[in-house]
């Protein structure tokens, strides 16, 4: 989501495409705690059932290595609880605003115990971090490997228009989350610099290709700041999201269009 701009240090051409992170890293970023995989437990404690028949050292070594490479998997009921908690939090934000986000109210809305929320997310900040990360990670995947025009395969101009539209929609759908996140003493998400650095590099690269005559970095940052501005948030709260999308698209189009004075 639009926020502070990253530094102006030069970036490598390969930046902006972020590979999937292991589940353990994702959990650390969102403050979640996931139960370890049973295969890993049995390996750690020397359970012979994880290594095949007793005495078969080759089989034991192979099975142990396989268990070490296994990624911990979330139980189905734990995944449902997580989804219920996140969906309930979004509903409370949309219907009642940031003040509604207390652990008691979220637990009641999600139909889970308050302890479940603390176990999964740690605290209110961890819960909001998880909400912030979801749409950002989806957009990262879309611009890296998704179909055009948002993903590779379209012209630079078309990709830029698609990106700004997707960013505007993301902001509009999470406007109350942004208020909750910025209006309270919550530390930045651990991946904030990564997210915003990726947006900045993506915009600058596409704009430089579409308009090589421009200072793409400066122009791109000015365009990006308009999406998260107070004016844009006020339009969303007033029910003018479509009007905002049209205005942002026209603004980006005006930058993409090269005009020559007489």
trRosetta pair geometry for C-beta under 8 A, 3 or more apart (Angstrom, degrees):
i j d omega theta_ij theta_ji phi_ij phi_ji
1 132 7.2 -89 4 -150 119 92
1 135 8.0 59 -55 86 93 120
1 136 7.1 -84 -19 -76 70 107
1 170 6.7 -143 -90 125 79 110
1 171 5.9 121 -138 -97 94 80
1 174 6.6 -109 -85 90 134 131
1 178 5.9 -155 166 -95 158 113
1 228 6.2 107 164 -98 81 127
2 167 7.2 81 -45 172 96 120
2 171 6.7 -2 10 -90 101 131
2 199 8.0 -141 -93 135 61 164
2 224 5.8 169 -117 161 110 82
2 225 6.4 142 -173 -120 131 33
2 227 4.9 154 -37 80 143 97
2 228 2.7 -152 76 -15 121 130
2 229 7.9 -32 106 -31 150 52
3 192 7.2 -48 69 -165 147 111
3 196 6.2 -87 58 -87 93 137
3 228 6.5 -84 -60 137 45 171
4 196 7.0 24 77 -166 63 171
5 196 7.1 -164 -134 166 30 126
5 200 6.7 106 -156 -95 80 132
5 221 5.4 32 -119 -146 140 123
5 224 7.7 116 -99 86 98 131
5 225 7.6 -43 -58 -70 111 104
6 193 6.5 102 -109 -154 110 75
6 196 5.3 159 -42 114 102 103
6 197 4.7 79 -71 -88 167 74
6 200 5.3 -126 33 5 114 159
8 217 7.1 80 -134 168 95 148
11 15 4.5 -89 176 45 112 149
11 16 7.6 81 149 -35 142 96
11 197 7.5 152 -98 179 137 102
11 201 5.1 -77 88 -109 168 122
12 15 5.1 115 62 -20 75 98
14 17 6.6 -76 179 39 65 106
15 197 7.4 -70 171 144 126 108
15 198 7.5 -143 157 -104 86 64
15 201 5.3 -98 110 -153 108 170
16 143 7.8 -78 165 119 98 122
16 144 7.7 176 134 -92 72 91
16 198 5.2 127 -130 -145 58 74
16 201 4.4 -135 -73 102 112 126
16 202 5.2 144 -151 -66 127 79
16 205 7.0 -65 -39 -3 169 146
17 144 4.8 121 -133 -133 78 109
18 140 5.6 -32 45 -178 120 130
18 144 6.8 -111 36 -72 63 151
18 194 6.9 79 -103 174 146 116
18 198 6.4 -53 -29 -93 120 141
21 25 4.1 -92 162 79 122 132
21 26 5.6 147 88 -51 112 83
21 29 7.9 75 88 -14 158 135
22 25 5.1 96 61 5 78 99
22 26 7.3 -145 99 -3 42 87
22 71 6.6 -153 -152 -124 86 110
23 26 5.6 -56 -150 37 38 112
23 27 6.2 39 154 -22 70 104
23 34 6.8 -54 153 47 119 156
23 71 5.5 115 3 -179 120 107
23 72 5.8 -130 84 60 142 88
24 27 5.8 -52 -149 34 32 112
24 28 6.6 33 152 -19 63 103
24 72 7.3 87 -62 23 85 120
25 28 5.7 -54 -151 34 35 111
25 29 6.5 35 152 -22 66 104
26 29 5.7 -55 -151 33 34 112
26 30 6.5 7 160 1 67 110
26 32 7.9 -11 122 46 77 119
26 133 7.9 143 -157 155 87 152
27 30 6.4 -71 -145 48 29 93
27 31 7.9 -100 170 70 58 11
27 32 4.6 -98 -145 76 78 89
27 33 6.6 97 179 -96 124 26
27 34 5.4 -112 -99 0 144 105
28 31 7.8 35 -171 -71 27 31
28 190 7.3 -36 125 44 84 170
29 129 7.0 -161 145 158 67 123
29 133 6.4 110 125 -98 119 151
29 189 7.1 39 178 179 93 91
29 190 4.7 -132 -133 59 74 123
29 191 5.5 14 -148 -24 132 111
30 121 7.0 -69 147 -127 91 78
30 126 6.2 84 155 -169 59 80
30 129 5.1 173 -137 111 56 106
30 130 4.2 67 -160 -84 122 80
30 133 5.8 -95 -84 18 104 150
31 121 5.4 50 99 -173 107 55
31 122 4.0 -93 167 18 112 134
31 123 7.1 -78 168 34 151 72
31 125 6.9 115 -40 100 163 81
31 126 2.6 -107 86 -124 147 114
31 127 7.8 -67 73 -31 129 40
31 129 5.8 101 3 54 111 139
31 130 7.3 -99 46 -43 90 96
32 82 7.6 29 -132 -121 141 125
32 120 5.3 -18 -136 175 91 64
32 121 5.8 -22 -89 -92 72 48
32 122 7.4 -120 -81 -17 28 94
32 126 6.8 153 -55 173 54 120
32 130 6.7 74 -47 -84 113 126
33 119 6.4 -95 61 171 113 63
33 120 6.8 -138 44 -126 70 25
33 122 7.3 110 -17 -62 100 86
34 72 5.9 139 114 122 120 132
34 74 5.7 -78 -146 -93 124 90
34 78 7.3 114 -136 147 81 148
35 72 7.5 -171 95 -175 50 126
35 74 7.9 113 41 -126 83 55
35 75 7.0 15 46 -12 128 109
35 78 7.1 -147 12 -71 109 163
36 40 5.3 -102 168 78 109 124
36 41 5.7 128 103 -58 118 92
36 72 5.6 -96 -147 -112 44 132
37 40 4.4 86 68 6 92 106
37 41 7.1 -156 95 -10 48 84
37 67 7.9 -175 107 -165 123 81
37 70 5.6 -145 122 117 166 119
37 71 7.4 131 -50 116 144 27
37 72 4.1 -144 -37 -114 94 66
37 73 6.0 72 -104 18 102 72
38 41 5.3 -49 -149 32 39 116
38 42 6.3 35 155 -17 69 103
39 42 6.0 -55 -150 37 31 107
39 43 6.4 32 151 -20 64 106
39 50 5.9 130 -154 -132 67 114
39 66 7.9 -70 170 111 142 85
39 67 4.2 -149 152 -133 105 99
39 70 5.2 41 76 46 138 162
40 43 5.6 -53 -148 35 33 113
40 44 6.2 34 155 -21 67 107
40 67 5.9 165 -82 165 49 97
40 68 7.4 98 -113 -103 85 39
40 70 6.5 -142 -52 71 93 111
40 72 6.7 -49 5 -82 141 90
41 44 5.8 -59 -150 35 28 110
41 45 6.3 0 162 3 65 113
41 47 7.6 32 114 0 74 135
42 45 6.3 -69 -141 50 29 95
42 47 3.5 -74 -158 50 88 132
42 49 6.2 -77 -161 70 146 89
42 50 3.7 154 114 -44 122 130
42 67 7.2 -105 70 -142 93 154
43 46 7.8 36 -179 -67 27 27
43 47 7.4 -58 -48 39 24 89
43 50 5.2 -126 -65 131 66 157
43 51 7.8 113 -108 -58 73 94
43 64 5.5 126 -134 -139 111 77
43 67 4.3 168 -52 110 137 144
43 68 6.5 -160 157 -61 167 73
47 50 5.0 80 84 -3 95 105
47 51 7.8 157 96 -1 57 91
48 51 5.8 -75 -154 46 47 101
48 54 5.4 -9 -160 -79 144 86
48 60 7.9 -52 -143 -112 70 112
50 63 6.0 164 148 140 62 119
50 64 7.0 81 125 -90 105 64
50 67 5.6 23 180 -68 120 154
51 56 7.8 175 138 75 89 89
51 59 6.6 114 162 116 69 81
51 60 3.6 29 174 -132 121 76
51 61 7.8 57 -151 -24 108 26
51 63 4.7 167 -127 72 44 128
51 64 5.7 7 -102 -51 101 90
52 56 5.2 -67 111 74 121 129
52 59 3.6 -63 60 139 163 126
52 60 5.9 -123 44 -69 100 56
52 62 7.9 33 -16 62 136 98
52 63 5.4 173 -22 -21 95 146
53 56 4.7 68 70 -2 90 124
53 59 6.6 45 36 75 77 153
56 59 3.9 14 126 29 121 118
56 60 6.0 148 92 -24 69 87
57 60 5.4 -54 -143 37 33 115
57 61 6.2 33 158 -21 67 104
58 61 5.9 -54 -149 34 29 109
58 62 6.4 25 155 -15 63 109
59 62 5.8 -59 -148 40 31 110
59 63 6.1 24 159 -14 67 110
60 63 6.1 -60 -144 41 26 105
60 64 6.1 27 158 -21 64 110
61 64 5.8 -57 -146 36 27 111
61 65 6.4 26 157 -18 64 106
62 65 6.0 -56 -150 35 28 108
62 66 6.4 28 152 -19 63 107
63 66 5.5 -54 -149 36 34 113
63 67 6.3 36 153 -22 66 103
64 67 5.7 -53 -149 34 32 111
64 68 6.5 33 153 -21 65 104
65 68 5.6 -53 -150 33 34 112
65 69 6.6 26 154 -14 65 106
66 69 5.9 -62 -152 39 32 106
66 70 6.6 48 148 -43 65 97
67 70 5.5 -38 -153 6 37 120
74 78 5.1 -126 -179 89 92 117
74 79 4.8 111 119 -64 123 94
74 82 7.5 -32 -177 0 150 143
75 78 4.3 87 61 8 89 107
75 79 6.9 -156 91 -9 44 85
76 79 5.7 -54 -148 35 31 112
76 80 6.5 31 153 -19 64 104
77 80 5.6 -50 -148 35 35 112
77 81 6.4 38 152 -20 65 103
78 81 5.7 -52 -149 35 33 113
78 82 6.4 35 152 -21 64 104
78 120 7.7 163 -168 -98 92 113
79 82 5.7 -52 -148 34 32 113
79 83 6.4 31 154 -17 65 106
80 83 5.8 -56 -148 39 31 110
80 84 6.2 33 154 -21 66 108
81 84 5.7 -55 -145 37 30 112
81 85 6.3 31 156 -21 65 107
81 110 7.6 75 -162 157 64 124
81 112 5.5 91 -147 -98 101 147
81 116 5.8 -101 -179 174 137 135
81 120 7.0 -164 116 -59 111 148
82 85 5.9 -57 -150 34 28 111
82 86 6.4 22 157 -13 65 108
82 120 5.8 -177 -98 -157 86 147
83 86 6.0 -58 -146 40 30 107
83 87 6.1 25 158 -15 66 111
84 87 5.9 -59 -142 41 26 108
84 88 6.0 26 159 -20 64 110
84 110 4.4 113 136 -162 96 94
84 111 6.5 -71 172 48 142 94
84 112 6.4 128 97 -28 129 118
85 88 5.9 -56 -145 37 26 110
85 89 6.4 27 156 -20 62 107
85 106 6.4 50 -156 162 80 111
85 110 4.6 18 -92 -120 52 161
85 112 6.4 -45 -72 31 97 142
85 116 7.4 -153 -70 117 132 106
85 117 5.8 158 -136 -104 137 90
85 120 6.7 150 33 73 166 152
85 121 7.5 -157 139 -24 147 129
85 127 7.3 -105 152 -134 115 109
86 89 5.8 -54 -149 34 30 112
86 90 6.6 30 154 -18 64 104
86 130 6.3 -106 -99 122 112 119
86 131 6.2 166 -147 -87 91 81
86 134 7.1 104 -169 -48 143 153
87 90 5.8 -54 -150 35 32 111
87 91 6.5 33 152 -20 65 105
87 110 7.5 125 65 -110 80 90
88 91 5.7 -53 -149 35 34 112
88 92 6.4 33 154 -18 66 105
88 106 5.7 123 110 -158 116 68
88 109 3.8 146 -167 113 117 106
88 110 3.8 -119 0 -68 155 80
88 111 8.0 -175 -73 6 146 70
89 92 5.8 -54 -148 37 32 111
89 93 6.4 34 153 -20 64 106
89 101 6.3 50 -150 -121 92 103
89 106 5.3 9 -82 -125 84 117
89 109 7.8 147 -59 81 39 135
89 110 7.8 1 -33 -57 72 117
89 127 6.2 -176 -101 166 158 116
89 131 6.1 -113 107 -73 133 135
90 93 5.6 -54 -149 36 32 113
90 94 6.3 29 156 -17 66 108
90 131 6.7 166 -71 -135 87 121
90 177 7.4 -25 -115 -62 73 118
91 94 5.8 -58 -146 39 30 108
91 95 5.9 10 163 -4 67 116
91 109 6.6 -167 74 175 120 138
92 95 6.2 -65 -135 47 25 98
92 96 5.5 -39 -173 40 65 111
92 100 4.3 -154 173 119 103 126
92 101 6.1 136 110 -79 129 66
92 105 6.2 114 -128 132 148 117
92 106 6.5 -97 0 -90 155 71
92 109 5.9 -139 -56 -22 112 171
93 96 7.4 -74 -109 58 11 68
93 97 6.8 19 -157 -146 49 12
93 98 6.7 28 -129 -82 84 48
93 100 6.9 -159 -78 62 37 113
93 101 6.5 20 -75 -59 85 113
93 176 4.0 157 167 106 94 124
93 177 5.5 25 -173 -64 162 69
93 180 6.3 -83 -120 -21 113 138
94 176 6.0 -171 -81 24 38 144
95 100 7.4 4 80 3 82 174
96 99 7.0 -99 142 69 96 81
96 100 3.5 81 97 -50 126 145
97 100 6.0 118 66 -3 55 100
97 176 5.6 -135 -125 -145 47 119
97 179 6.9 -50 -160 94 85 142
97 180 7.8 158 166 -64 58 95
98 101 6.0 -48 -168 12 50 114
98 176 6.1 -165 -52 179 73 84
98 179 4.9 -128 -40 109 128 98
98 180 3.4 175 -125 -86 104 80
98 183 5.8 108 99 60 172 132
98 184 7.2 -170 168 -27 132 115
100 105 5.8 -125 175 124 74 159
101 105 7.2 -133 -126 70 18 121
101 106 6.6 34 -148 -54 63 113
101 124 6.6 112 137 -151 105 111
101 127 7.5 -180 -175 102 116 132
101 128 7.3 67 164 -72 156 104
101 180 5.6 50 15 -139 148 144
102 105 4.7 82 57 12 87 102
102 106 6.8 -161 84 -6 41 88
102 124 7.6 -44 -128 -97 37 125
103 106 5.8 -57 -142 40 30 109
103 107 6.1 33 158 -23 65 108
103 114 5.1 77 146 -150 107 104
103 117 5.5 178 -148 88 94 145
103 118 7.0 27 -144 -56 143 88
103 124 6.7 -107 -53 -73 90 87
104 107 5.9 -57 -148 35 26 110
104 108 6.5 22 156 -16 63 107
104 114 6.2 -20 -93 -92 52 129
105 108 5.8 -53 -146 37 32 110
105 109 6.2 27 157 -16 66 110
106 109 5.8 -60 -145 41 30 108
106 110 5.9 16 160 -9 67 115
106 117 6.1 95 100 -104 122 155
106 127 7.1 -19 -146 -162 175 158
107 110 6.1 -65 -140 45 25 101
107 112 5.6 -102 -148 79 73 69
107 113 6.2 -16 -158 166 125 16
107 114 4.3 -66 -61 -79 159 64
107 116 7.3 130 -123 49 100 98
107 117 5.7 -107 -76 -16 92 130
108 111 7.7 29 180 -69 28 38
110 117 7.7 125 45 -72 149 110
112 116 4.3 -81 159 60 121 148
112 117 6.8 132 97 -43 121 83
113 116 4.8 110 64 -9 78 99
113 117 7.9 -145 101 -1 52 80
114 117 5.8 -51 -162 31 45 111
114 118 6.6 41 146 -14 71 104
115 118 5.6 -55 -147 40 39 110
115 119 6.0 42 153 -24 70 106
116 119 5.6 -54 -147 35 30 113
116 120 6.3 19 159 -11 65 110
117 120 6.1 -62 -144 42 28 103
117 121 5.8 -29 177 31 67 111
117 127 6.7 2 -174 -82 106 127
118 121 7.1 -78 -122 59 18 72
118 122 6.7 19 -165 -154 55 10
118 123 7.0 29 -127 -78 76 47
121 126 3.9 161 169 109 77 109
121 127 4.3 62 157 -69 160 69
121 129 7.9 160 -160 49 101 95
121 130 6.0 -89 -117 -12 113 134
122 125 7.5 -46 94 68 110 83
122 126 3.8 99 50 -16 105 158
123 126 5.3 103 49 9 60 101
123 127 7.3 -113 107 -4 36 91
124 127 5.6 -54 -152 34 35 114
124 128 6.4 28 154 -13 68 106
124 186 7.5 -105 110 -97 94 116
125 128 5.9 -58 -148 41 32 106
125 129 6.1 38 152 -25 66 106
125 186 4.6 167 -116 -141 95 97
125 187 6.5 43 -162 33 143 79
126 129 5.4 -49 -144 33 32 117
126 130 6.6 36 155 -22 63 100
127 130 5.9 -53 -156 30 31 111
127 131 6.8 27 149 -15 63 105
128 131 5.5 -53 -150 37 39 112
128 132 6.3 41 151 -22 68 104
128 177 7.0 159 -149 -161 89 89
128 180 6.1 -146 -119 118 131 115
128 181 5.6 166 169 -92 130 85
128 186 6.0 -27 71 -155 145 162
129 132 5.6 -54 -147 35 32 112
129 133 6.2 29 156 -21 66 108
129 186 8.0 -162 -54 172 85 122
129 189 5.0 143 -137 -112 89 89
129 190 7.5 43 -156 4 135 83
130 133 5.9 -56 -145 35 29 110
130 134 6.7 41 157 -35 63 99
131 134 6.2 -43 -153 14 30 115
131 174 7.5 156 152 -136 102 117
131 177 5.5 -141 131 -138 129 135
132 135 7.8 -77 -174 40 30 89
132 136 6.5 13 152 -7 67 125
132 174 7.8 115 -110 -176 55 147
132 177 6.8 175 -79 156 70 124
132 181 6.2 89 -76 -100 125 148
132 189 5.2 -137 95 -62 141 142
133 136 5.7 -76 -148 48 34 110
133 137 5.6 31 163 -22 77 112
133 189 6.4 167 -64 -157 89 143
133 191 6.7 77 -112 46 103 129
134 137 6.3 -63 -148 35 20 105
134 138 6.6 18 157 -17 60 108
135 138 5.4 -54 -147 36 37 115
135 139 6.3 35 156 -18 69 104
135 170 4.9 150 158 -144 135 108
135 173 7.2 157 -97 83 154 122
135 174 6.2 -132 18 -39 154 142
136 139 5.9 -57 -150 37 31 108
136 140 6.4 38 150 -23 64 104
136 170 7.8 104 -74 -173 53 145
136 191 7.6 161 112 102 143 121
136 195 5.0 -29 -171 -126 137 132
137 140 5.4 -47 -147 32 35 118
137 141 6.5 35 155 -17 64 102
138 141 5.9 -55 -153 36 31 109
138 142 6.4 32 150 -23 64 108
139 142 5.4 -52 -144 34 36 115
139 143 6.4 24 162 -12 68 104
139 166 6.0 147 -123 141 108 125
139 167 7.2 80 -143 -83 152 68
139 170 6.3 -27 -57 -69 137 153
140 143 6.5 -63 -148 39 25 98
140 144 6.2 13 159 -12 63 119
140 195 7.4 -95 -65 -120 118 74
140 198 6.3 15 -114 133 97 163
141 144 5.9 -69 -144 43 27 107
141 145 6.1 -46 -174 45 67 97
141 146 6.3 91 127 -46 70 100
142 145 7.8 -89 -124 59 12 56
142 146 3.7 -3 -150 -13 53 153
142 150 4.9 -22 155 130 108 133
142 151 6.0 -121 169 -60 54 93
142 166 6.9 -158 100 -156 152 163
143 146 6.7 5 -37 29 19 111
143 150 6.0 -92 -86 161 60 84
143 151 6.2 179 -141 -99 21 57
143 159 7.8 97 -139 -173 89 108
143 163 6.4 46 -99 -104 122 108
143 198 8.0 141 74 157 139 112
143 202 5.9 1 165 -135 151 149
144 151 7.0 -33 69 -129 24 95
145 151 6.1 -31 113 -140 15 135
145 152 7.7 -14 -113 14 29 105
146 150 5.3 -14 93 91 130 108
146 151 3.5 -171 76 -48 64 126
147 150 7.2 57 80 48 55 88
147 151 5.3 109 58 39 11 123
147 153 7.2 -47 -167 45 52 142
148 151 5.6 -98 -67 69 45 70
148 152 6.7 -71 -70 102 92 27
148 153 3.7 -115 -40 80 127 103
148 154 3.7 147 -162 -34 122 99
148 158 7.3 43 180 114 105 125
148 159 7.2 -72 -140 -85 86 90
148 162 7.9 175 -175 -7 57 169
149 153 7.8 -122 -108 81 41 84
149 154 3.7 31 -127 -38 75 173
149 155 7.9 -22 -138 42 108 63
149 158 4.2 -100 -147 144 135 105
149 159 5.5 -147 169 -84 82 51
149 161 7.3 -4 128 68 142 92
149 162 4.1 170 101 -38 101 147
150 159 6.8 108 -137 -142 19 71
150 162 4.4 -133 -78 140 64 129
150 163 6.4 126 -137 -73 75 61
150 166 5.9 66 -118 -37 127 147
151 154 7.9 105 76 6 46 101
151 159 7.9 -103 76 -125 9 108
152 159 8.0 10 -101 -102 32 140
154 158 4.2 -100 159 90 123 124
154 159 5.0 154 80 -56 108 84
154 162 7.2 77 69 -2 158 141
155 158 4.6 88 56 11 85 103
155 159 6.8 -154 90 -6 41 88
155 210 7.5 91 151 -96 95 100
156 159 5.8 -58 -146 39 29 110
156 160 6.2 31 156 -22 65 107
156 206 4.5 168 -165 -160 90 74
156 207 7.6 -177 160 -62 117 19
156 209 3.9 -173 -85 91 163 120
156 210 4.2 -152 104 -53 117 92
157 160 5.7 -55 -147 33 29 111
157 161 6.5 28 156 -16 64 105
157 206 7.7 159 -67 169 26 102
157 210 4.5 121 -67 -123 80 135
157 256 4.8 98 -133 -155 108 139
158 161 5.8 -53 -148 37 32 111
158 162 6.3 31 153 -17 65 108
159 162 5.6 -56 -146 40 32 111
159 163 6.2 35 154 -23 66 106
159 206 5.5 -132 89 -127 111 139
160 163 5.7 -52 -146 33 30 112
160 164 6.5 24 158 -13 64 105
160 203 6.9 88 -131 -135 96 65
160 206 4.5 170 -69 130 99 136
160 207 6.3 100 -110 -69 146 71
160 210 6.4 -75 -5 -10 144 152
160 252 6.2 -174 132 -177 103 127
160 256 6.8 162 77 -79 138 125
161 164 6.2 -58 -148 39 29 105
161 165 6.4 28 155 -18 64 109
161 249 6.2 53 -155 -138 98 85
161 252 5.6 160 -101 108 67 138
161 253 7.0 42 -100 -69 116 79
161 256 7.5 -41 -56 -27 99 156
162 165 5.8 -57 -148 38 30 111
162 166 6.3 29 155 -17 66 108
163 166 5.8 -57 -147 39 30 109
163 167 6.1 29 155 -18 66 108
163 202 6.6 -178 -136 133 158 125
163 203 7.0 -159 111 -85 147 78
163 206 7.4 159 10 22 145 164
164 167 5.5 -51 -141 39 33 112
164 168 6.2 37 156 -22 64 104
164 223 6.9 -64 -105 156 133 117
164 227 6.8 -148 -155 -76 81 128
164 248 5.5 -161 153 151 114 115
164 249 7.0 159 97 -88 118 54
164 252 5.0 -179 30 -59 164 151
165 168 5.7 -53 -148 34 30 112
165 169 6.4 30 153 -17 64 105
165 245 6.1 55 -137 -156 83 101
165 248 7.1 158 -88 95 54 120
165 249 6.3 28 -78 -79 100 101
166 169 5.7 -53 -147 38 32 111
166 170 6.3 35 153 -21 65 106
167 170 5.5 -52 -146 36 32 114
167 171 6.4 33 154 -18 64 103
167 199 7.4 91 -103 -137 136 125
167 224 7.7 -58 147 -136 164 77
167 227 5.3 -9 125 -162 113 163
168 171 5.8 -53 -150 36 31 110
168 172 6.3 30 153 -19 65 108
168 227 5.5 -120 -86 -138 71 104
168 232 7.5 -117 -135 -162 89 129
168 244 6.3 -178 -171 126 123 103
168 245 5.3 148 116 -103 144 72
168 248 5.0 -173 -76 37 145 164
169 172 5.7 -56 -145 38 31 112
169 173 6.2 24 159 -15 66 110
169 241 7.9 73 -113 179 58 119
169 245 7.1 35 -63 -97 78 121
170 173 6.1 -59 -143 40 27 105
170 174 6.2 -11 166 14 62 116
171 174 6.4 -85 -145 56 23 87
171 175 6.4 56 157 -77 67 77
171 178 7.1 14 -151 -38 75 148
171 227 5.7 170 -20 159 155 95
171 228 6.0 -146 -122 -91 139 70
171 232 6.7 10 127 136 146 127
171 233 7.6 -101 162 -85 111 74
171 236 7.2 -137 122 -57 89 153
172 175 6.0 -11 -147 -38 30 109
172 236 4.6 -167 -128 -121 80 126
172 241 4.6 82 -149 -130 147 118
172 244 7.0 158 -79 74 123 141
172 245 7.9 -44 -30 -57 149 98
174 177 4.2 -46 -172 42 87 123
174 178 5.9 98 126 -29 86 90
175 178 5.7 -50 -153 31 33 114
175 179 6.8 34 148 -19 62 102
175 233 5.5 145 -149 -141 113 85
175 236 4.8 174 -62 105 156 146
175 237 6.5 -149 133 -59 151 83
176 179 5.3 -47 -150 33 41 115
176 180 6.4 41 151 -18 67 101
177 180 5.6 -53 -147 37 34 110
177 181 6.0 32 153 -21 66 110
178 181 5.6 -57 -142 39 29 111
178 182 6.0 6 166 -1 67 113
178 228 7.5 -163 -149 -146 153 102
178 233 7.2 -121 85 -110 138 126
179 182 6.5 -65 -135 48 23 93
179 183 5.3 7 171 -10 64 128
179 233 7.9 127 -63 -165 98 139
180 183 6.3 -60 -120 44 17 102
180 184 6.4 -11 -179 5 56 119
181 184 7.4 -86 -152 40 11 90
181 186 6.0 -90 -152 67 55 139
188 192 4.3 -52 169 -13 117 154
189 192 4.7 130 62 -53 82 86
189 195 7.5 32 83 -1 129 135
191 194 4.5 -52 -169 45 80 121
191 195 5.6 86 130 -28 90 95
192 195 5.9 -57 -148 35 29 109
192 196 6.3 10 164 -4 66 111
193 196 6.3 -63 -141 46 27 99
193 197 5.8 30 160 -22 64 114
194 197 5.9 -58 -141 38 23 111
194 198 6.4 25 158 -21 61 107
195 198 6.0 -64 -158 32 26 109
195 199 6.6 21 153 -15 65 105
196 199 5.5 -46 -144 35 39 111
196 200 6.1 41 155 -21 67 106
197 200 5.7 -55 -146 38 30 113
197 201 6.2 26 158 -15 65 109
198 201 6.0 -57 -144 40 28 107
198 202 6.0 29 158 -21 65 110
199 202 5.8 -60 -147 37 27 112
199 203 6.3 22 159 -15 65 109
199 224 6.6 118 143 -135 118 138
200 203 6.2 -58 -148 38 25 106
200 204 6.2 20 158 -15 63 113
200 217 7.8 34 179 -144 96 81
200 220 7.1 118 -153 119 58 124
200 221 6.8 18 -129 -87 96 90
200 224 7.3 -61 -95 -27 65 172
201 204 5.8 -59 -142 41 28 110
201 205 6.1 28 161 -21 65 110
202 205 6.1 -58 -147 35 24 109
202 206 6.5 14 161 -10 61 111
203 206 6.2 -65 -148 41 26 104
203 207 5.9 18 161 -13 66 115
203 216 7.9 175 130 166 72 93
203 220 3.8 141 132 -166 114 124
203 221 7.7 142 96 -60 141 46
203 223 7.0 -171 -166 72 137 119
203 224 6.0 -96 -49 -60 172 118
204 207 6.0 -60 -139 42 25 106
204 208 6.1 27 161 -22 63 110
204 216 4.9 109 -156 126 65 106
204 217 4.9 19 -121 -92 123 64
204 220 4.9 -133 -76 28 60 162
205 208 6.0 -57 -147 35 24 110
205 209 6.6 21 155 -16 60 107
205 216 7.8 126 -46 144 11 146
206 209 5.8 -59 -153 36 32 110
206 210 6.2 19 156 -10 68 111
207 210 5.8 -59 -139 45 33 104
207 211 5.8 -29 178 40 71 101
207 214 6.5 -69 155 79 104 134
207 216 4.1 155 99 -148 104 100
207 219 6.2 -167 168 87 150 113
207 220 4.9 -156 9 -71 153 108
207 255 7.3 -27 -137 135 114 125
207 256 8.0 -114 -127 -90 75 76
208 211 7.2 -75 -119 68 18 61
208 212 6.1 51 179 -103 61 60
208 214 7.6 -131 -102 69 50 90
208 216 3.8 -79 -65 -27 77 166
209 212 7.2 7 -134 -62 16 86
210 256 5.5 -41 151 -134 137 91
211 214 4.2 29 124 3 116 119
211 216 6.7 153 76 -89 91 92
211 219 7.7 -46 83 78 139 160
211 255 6.9 -96 -20 152 160 80
211 256 6.5 -139 -45 -128 116 44
211 258 6.8 166 -119 -72 94 97
213 258 7.3 86 34 -120 135 118
214 219 5.1 -25 167 -2 129 152
214 255 7.4 49 -101 -177 163 96
215 218 4.3 15 118 30 118 114
215 219 5.9 136 81 -16 69 93
216 219 6.0 -62 -136 47 27 106
216 220 5.6 30 164 -23 66 114
217 220 6.0 -58 -143 37 21 110
217 221 6.4 17 160 -16 59 109
218 221 6.0 -60 -150 36 27 108
218 222 6.5 27 154 -18 63 107
219 222 5.8 -56 -151 35 32 111
219 223 6.5 32 152 -18 66 105
219 255 6.0 147 173 -154 125 133
220 223 5.7 -55 -150 37 33 111
220 224 6.1 32 154 -21 67 108
221 224 5.5 -51 -142 37 33 114
221 225 6.4 38 157 -25 64 103
222 225 5.9 -51 -148 30 30 112
222 226 7.2 37 152 -28 59 99
223 226 6.0 -54 -164 20 35 114
223 227 7.8 37 147 -24 62 96
223 251 6.6 159 -131 129 90 113
223 252 6.1 80 -153 -94 135 80
223 255 6.5 -71 -75 -10 131 162
224 227 6.1 -47 -167 16 43 112
224 228 7.8 5 154 9 68 101
225 228 6.7 -75 -158 50 40 89
225 229 6.4 66 147 -63 71 95
226 229 5.4 -30 -149 -13 37 124
226 231 7.9 -36 -159 64 72 115
226 232 6.6 116 157 -47 59 128
226 248 6.7 164 112 -114 117 90
226 251 6.5 -87 101 129 166 167
227 232 5.9 114 -175 -134 27 175
227 248 6.3 56 -94 -122 82 139
228 232 6.4 -103 -122 62 5 137
228 233 7.4 27 -170 -47 48 102
229 232 4.7 101 56 5 78 100
229 233 7.1 -144 98 -2 43 86
230 233 5.7 -55 -146 39 35 110
230 234 6.1 38 154 -22 67 106
231 234 5.8 -56 -149 35 28 112
231 235 6.6 31 153 -22 63 105
232 235 5.8 -53 -152 32 32 112
232 236 6.7 32 152 -19 64 102
232 244 5.7 100 -144 -149 77 131
232 248 7.8 49 -115 -66 122 117
233 236 5.7 -52 -153 33 35 112
233 237 6.4 30 153 -14 67 107
234 237 5.8 -57 -147 40 33 109
234 238 6.2 28 154 -16 66 111
235 238 5.7 -62 -146 42 30 108
235 240 4.2 -83 -174 78 84 112
235 241 7.1 138 128 -79 92 37
235 243 6.4 -125 -172 82 123 106
235 244 4.5 136 112 -67 141 116
236 239 7.9 57 175 -58 30 15
236 240 7.1 -96 -73 61 23 65
236 241 5.3 52 -120 -85 71 85
236 244 6.4 -31 -62 -4 73 159
240 243 4.1 -37 -179 40 96 123
240 244 5.9 107 119 -27 84 91
241 244 5.5 -55 -150 35 33 113
241 245 6.4 34 153 -21 67 102
242 245 5.6 -48 -146 33 35 112
242 246 6.4 35 155 -17 65 104
243 246 5.9 -55 -151 37 31 111
243 247 6.3 30 152 -20 64 108
244 247 5.6 -57 -146 37 32 111
244 248 6.3 30 157 -18 67 105
245 248 6.0 -54 -145 37 29 107
245 249 6.3 29 155 -19 64 108
246 249 5.7 -56 -148 37 30 112
246 250 6.3 29 154 -19 65 107
247 250 5.7 -54 -147 37 31 110
247 251 6.3 34 152 -22 64 106
248 251 5.5 -53 -148 34 33 114
248 252 6.4 29 155 -15 66 104
249 252 6.0 -55 -147 39 30 106
249 253 6.1 33 153 -21 64 109
250 253 5.5 -54 -144 38 30 115
250 254 6.3 36 155 -26 64 103
251 254 5.9 -52 -152 28 29 111
251 255 7.0 24 151 -14 60 103
252 255 5.8 -57 -156 36 36 109
252 256 6.3 32 149 -18 69 109
253 256 5.5 -59 -144 40 34 110
253 257 6.1 31 158 -23 69 108
254 257 6.0 -52 -141 33 29 110
